[in-house]
């Protein structure tokens, strides 16, 4: 009776079944019923032949597969395969239409009393878009890992207007599994699973691409479920995605999220899982250009919030979704475990010894919701956790294996933390972080340090008092070990000495009109002023992260600091030119309006670069990868590094030429040699040659260059003070005369 009902249902109009699937997932329910019924009927051998399907069940020793032959006007005839024929031998049969063959290695995994059930659907109305007849394979006992493949072969007429691929049916759609191989007139697929199999055809369109398909879905009137099914199909072509496609992908998810319609979370997981396979460089580019991955993350959360399912779990290769109502369960957390190369999620209940779980080497990470926090969930007690097993959406820094997205009911103040456990990788640079992003501003997402860290030999615990995407950043050890403390001490001492030097220069200018009326000293004062502005801007703004500021204020802060740095290098450039005229040209006359020209260049040129970034790439000030408002991307390259590089190259050439000219002067005395060495040291600091060490350190040429840069760059103020005030005879005489006058008045 049941088999006759199934046969009759296969006569129903396909459009009717498609509509019922879309509205109520009716065909999925029917297919689940058929599989459940077949599993319960595996106690005996049987063969059922109907006009729309053929079904056979038997022991592994009695059944090796199924073949379907084309008998012309009488239709198709399916029979079980019992002989030890190879696939190549069977493909030579003239009337062969299709076959399913179970490899000997796979049959050997089955016990003697196990059963194999095979089914061929002549009519594919339960399925969508199958090019071939659909095979269904079931085992009475579940096999986790196949030792051998299930091979299906179909006689297919070659057609250049279509592309074909192997697929299995799962939750209402065909899932691409692998590529088709061809032999003579047959197309062959290998599967390493049970289920329903077929070859799927897609039309070849030379103008067809991912971009146009995503735009079509974006502009369509599809329901949320239909959009997700379309997106699932498009995401199978993840290797074709360009940066603009990632943004469109996020916009399509936004269309679903805004609709507030509930969608199948398993389909969402499948879509996100495929998106996580997109090339990492493409994802980085899309995030830089349009914050595309931030948009995707936001809408994943919005779609999950729309789900009314109280308890749900789906795990894919790169992504998993879990939801639970803590009122009706004893849930306290979950742990992600390495289960032979794939992830397994184990649920933790109240009172579990978390230390015994996370100390296992096979643990990727765990989430634990404190009992105090659960007690605050009175009206709404639903928890949703998304698990990113591949962290390419968070392309800011190196992150540990798993990123957890935790969604809790809205709670103003947490009474207890959300604890995240990660495997301890033995690096001193591990930091508890959360992903800070806001799609409604131009600030691009970045990892922000937060949480309380406790570590054991095997795990690191991070306590968070808020929820978003939570992770563990792994940084280089030498950035966060004892060397950092030493460099910080060097910076502090050198910085204090330079500030004293700058104060001495300013004091000299205030006390002595004769000194400050000298054009060269006025240029020196402008140079000192540029450094003071740069240091003031840095120390005023460095402790205020960009996430705590409005967009306009962050841009203003970044522009001021940008201008101060370029002004410092512009004045270095001016000093380089003057030193060249002084020591190389020598006999040239002093230019007219020298100070005015120097000021126009020193203070005016930085405005050109800063204005260019503000006009053409203003967002770069808020999109830096550091927690500070500063140019990034193209704005950093052209607006900062380019003028700095030009200045350094010019000043380095001037430095070398001056030393060459001075050192090769004939008939020099020992006093003159001492003067030459003093000149070399002065120019080394005054022309900013110390920044060469910073460049080499940034190129990872060795930590010694980082020490040299930190030591020399911050001494600039002290060296300038010593040479222009302390060691300068004219300036010393001004102070000596002033002290003498004061001394005489005192007596």
Secondary structure by P-SEA (a helix, b strand, c coil): caaaaaaaaaaccaaaaaaaaaacaaaaaaaaaaaaaaaaacccccccccccbbbbbbccccccbbbbbbcccccbbbbbbcccccaaaaaaccccccbbbbcaaaaaaccccbbbbbbbbcccccccccccbbbbbbbccccccccccbbbbbbccccccbbbbbbbbcccbbbbcbbbbbcccbbbbbbccccbbbbbbbbbbccccaaaaaaaaaaccccaaaaaaaaaaaacccccccaaaaaaaaaaaaaaaaacccccaaaaaaaaaaaaaccaaaaaaaaaccaaaaaaaaaaaaaaaaccccccccccccbbbbbbccccccccbbbbbbcccbbbbbbbccccccccccccccccccccccaaaaaaccccbbbbbbbccccccccccccccbbbbbbccccccccccbbbbbcccccccbbbbbbbbbccccccbbbbbbccccccccbbbbbbcccccccccccccccccaaaaaaaaaaaaaaaaaaaaaaaaaaaaaccccccccaaaaaaaaaaaaaaaaaaaaaaccccccccccaaaaaaaaaaaaaaaaaaaaaaaaaaaaaaaaccccccccccaaaaaaaaaaccaaaaaaaaaaccccccccccccccccccccccccccaaaaaaaaaaaaaaaaaaaaaaaacccccaaaaaaaaaaaaaaaccccccaaaaaaaaacccaaaaaaaaacccaaaaaaaaaaccccaaaaaaaaaaaaaaaaaac
